[in-house]
Amino acid sequence: MPLITDPDLNQLLSDAANDDLGILADYITDKGTGRISLSSEVCNVLHQARTKNDFPQASRAYIAEELQRFGGNSLMNLFRGGAGVSYKEVLCDVAEHLKAEFRKTDDCGRIETAILTRLLVQSMEKMSAAEREDVLKDFGQSGMPMGAAGLAGMTAAILASAALRYQLGAMVADASVKALLGRGLIFSASGATGRGVAAVLGPLGWAIAGMWTVYDLASPAYRVTVPCVIQLAYMRNKPLALGHACNRCGATLASNAKFCSACGQPTGAVN
């Protein structure tokens, strides 16, 4: 059975919801039609898991492996025997491609947030003043100017708040799914909180969706790695914002987990 060997993907994919994994599978398999660099066997496994909305651990491992392989292609590491690259390398490559501000010493969560913030800022530049003010209100920054100081303040607020990171991830991921797959994220009743998540149906969502025409996604690898990174950023912040994270080590938890699979801490969940 294939295993998820990348430490930055292991817990995230192992405990992820099937609906979220289905989006990753569609990005990787081009909604089941396949890609030149994707084996037909893996394509079939992932498409079947997506169709059944049931991802066994082996299917989750295939998602990790294929993302790393596509990342290796985008980095022109074609001589690595098809083994791909680490998720951190994939993430840094996407951040550079989108011109996000980050340091390679940052952890994956911070780099993912830099990518989301980059897309947010670019989309706001396309909005009217009234639309921008609505977005700033969503992030608790009402009246803040669009200059460097204002954007730095909003970025700092997002980095400091799990709820705002989730809100931003939901906005960008939902708009991306709508633009590339023709459907949206599935929000639970507890997850669809605040005007921020609702804003994906408004001007912010449309502006972010329009950004896909700006970036060069002609590379088959970037057509996979860019939207997958955005989806993973949303998935990483969701359990932190919705209380599905271990209060001892911060690891992502399945909604019905009684113990943290990383450190063994009891979660208090009741089946």
ZILIN-V95850 format. One line per field, one symbol per residue. ss: DSSP state (@ for helix, = for strand, . for the rest). A space follows every 10 residues. Layout:
ss=???
This chain:
ss=.........@ @@@@...@@@ @@@@@@@@@. .........@ @@@@@@@@@@ @@....@@@@ @@@@@@@@@@ @@@@...... ......@@@@ @@@@@@@... .......@@@ @@@@@@@@@@ @@@@....@@ @@@@@@@@.. .......@@@ @@@@@@@@@@ .@@@@@@@@@ @@@@@@@@@@ @......... ...@@@@@@@ @.@@@@@@@@ @@@....... .@@@@@@@@@ @@@@@@@@@@ @@..=..... .=......=. .....=.... .
